[in-house]
């Protein structure tokens, strides 16, 4: 309690000084000596009065506190506090709102060109959401209306980041129940989920993985029978086991696969792994055993998802992995990051550079991965109230498994708050679309050359330290592709009062995205007309005006 009092009292006094300074003078003009002395004397007096001491009587203590209260009240009636007085000091405002409650107008000239980011991401990026974390933190019982609403809100919110979410519940030995839609396949909501064009891939639940009963098996059979006749079935996959380690776990995947293939011969099973099965004579070395995993899991896995940690900085090892796959059988190579790799390689840990976060997707594109998986986005320590402090899980690198936070931690909002790392993931996903566009016009080799010649990404430990090279790369895409684009317009983007809630101002990188249209920009600003929430910038309104 003493710590909280010190924290808030210090913030309060600092705020008083700032407001006093702004009254009747320009923002940068300092206080006069007499004004500074007066303010110092008032604050010093309050501090002296409230210092701990042995009082001779309760009357003396009350008298001293009353004196301090009078001094503070005298300060609160200053003209600078008029807005607070009118609102009775209420309202959902943070200190930044009070300190920056000034209308700011920004005018930027942008060039909008006729390239629309595809609604369906070119790279399936499947990210997990822990259902148990949601149940515990929001005190929801599994299967209730509140539970369905909470999962639905999380699903729709994450879609805007070009992510294909799946919900997950972990069992023993790293088996996992993964599903994209909480409703059964015959529910109207299911087709709405699976048919959403923003969804690049979806997980079908294998319920017997946690509870193998006749009821769960019958439910699974009915689920597959319904889904396999739908046009979106090609986006489906089963995620059964996370990082199997031994022969027994590999055999279990094969047995489940045989069951699923009896329901539909074209099922796709995704398996993540970073090593070969222990206890086998698969190969003489650890890496060779890892490379030979497809020979063990064929035809029981179609999506072979390997850890980037295994590669280290050896990009040349990619060809060894890919050479073991059979694309003619529908086999694909995906990758993932988890606890590793660590610095200086790309990952999403706290403390890493912004370009290091963004480089995760550059690496995927350069190495030729067909998809990407991330194990968790909300996997913080267990809490029983929505507004409880966020704590990262012990034993994991800071930030690992956490990409957004409950809105209730920061305000009365129920909408999740994105980390800046999640915003950088979105930028990386957009970068892939630009590289894909460029490569579709000039070939993949030219796309790879563009990454290198602009200095954006040369390898897992050699990438841009700042966002300047990204400006160069996107500018090059714009200049070389605009000859084939017929639409070029000038826009003025005006932001009014950019520190209050509404359409968000996102400080990001060079390209500006307006309603999914590509915009060439020369500065490190990114605006979005979609409603987003950031911990620091929440503008009130924005207007988009065409200039002739």
Buried (B, 14 or more C-beta within 10 A) or exposed (E): EEEEEEEEEEEEBEBBBBBBBBEEEEEEEEBEEEBBEEBEEBBEEBEEBEEEEEEEEEEEEEEBEEBBEEBBEEBEEEEBBEEBEEEEEEEEBBEBBBBEEEEEEBEBEBBBBBBEBBEBBBBBBBBBBBBBBBBBBBEBEEEEEEBBEBBBBBBEBBBBBBBBBBBBBBEEEEBBBBBBBBBEBEEEEBBEBBEBEBBBBBBBBBBBBBEEEEEBEEBBBBBBEBBBEBEBBEBBBBBBBBBBBBBEBBBBBBEBBEBBBEBBEEBBBBBBBBBBBBEEEBBEEEBEBBBBBBEBBBBBBBBBBBBBBBBEEEBEBBEBBBEBBEEEEEBBBBBBBBBBBEEBBBBBBBEBBBBBBBBBBBBBBBBEBBBBBBBBBBBBBEBEEBEBEBEBBEEBBEBBBBBBBBBBBBBEBEBBBBBBBBBBBBBBBBBBBBBBBBBEBBEBEEBBEBBEBBBBBBBBEEBBEEBBBBBBBBBBBBEBBBEEEEEEBEBBBBBBBBBBBBBBBBEBBBBBBBEBBBBBBEEBBBBBBEEBBBEEBBBBEBEBEEEE
